[in-house]
Amino acid sequence: MKIMTLNTHAWQEENQMDKIKQLADFINKHQIDVISLQEVNQSMDEEPVSLPELSHYYSADPNTVIKRDNYAYVLQKELKASYYWTWIPTHVGFVTYDEGLAILSRTPISNSINEYVSRLRDYRNYRTRKILGIQTEIQGRAAWFVNGHYNWWNDEDPFKGQWDETERILKDLKHTPLFIMGDLNNVAEIRDEGYDYVISKGWHDLYMNAESRDEGATVVKAIAGWEDNKRPLRIDYIFSSHPVQVKSSAVVMNGKNGPVVSDHFGVMAHISNG
């Protein structure tokens, strides 16, 4: 099983359509089973897509409206395999966009989770955060895949409270195969903050457990939220609720393992037993 996470920085990239095609080519080539995407944007003033046009779409929220430039919708149409997919908006992004979370799966989606993890519920405030999860069956076994984009450790709506709420939402699923994938905005090398807090709750970092892994950094320059950054950061992760045999964890879409398509690089894990 291959799973991947990427903060897409959607519609903020130069040559955006070329980069969407490059990402689709990478997914096609590696036949990735589940892909979690953050900062998946659509223009608020764009025309909606009619339901018959939404191929293999699973609605995680009946109030969600997919617009024609929804990044996940555009990406899904570029994929050779018929990926099942879902998307939810979380807050306004970059002034004019509905910013949200998307998950794509090679196998059908049978159930979903769509819940707030932040105290904030203000759609105009980017600190408003949700998680999006899907249940699907891979290699004959049902598993949950949860996608999140969290606030910083010392934020006014801080990471710790958001992770505690995530734990509450997922507590009845932790006995099943469960993976959390996304941008945590917490650096792995900084002790006694978000990364250590997640590990203290019993989650397994697939990067650390991999038989083969690289340097792991997914942000290597100053970006929004990390404006003063001058060093490589590992802030994008894949965690599992239970130990799994990980053949490899690789940084992807970084110019070496796939072209650069975002201000973040992605992470792909190859798991022996799902």
Secondary structure, 3 states (H helix, E strand, C coil): CEEEEEECCCCCCCCHHHHHHHHHHHHHHHCCCEEEEEEEEEECCCCECCHHHCCCECCCCCCCCCECCCHHHHHHHHCCCCCEEEEEEEEEECCCEEEEEEEEECCCEEEEEEEECCCCCCCCCCCCCEEEEEEEEECCEEEEEEEEECCCCCCCCCHHHHHHHHHHHHCCCCCCCEEEEEECCCCCCCCCCHHHHHHHCCCEEHHHHEEEECCCCCECCCECCECCCCCCECCEEEEECCCCCEEEEEEECCCCCCCCCCCCCEEEEEECCC
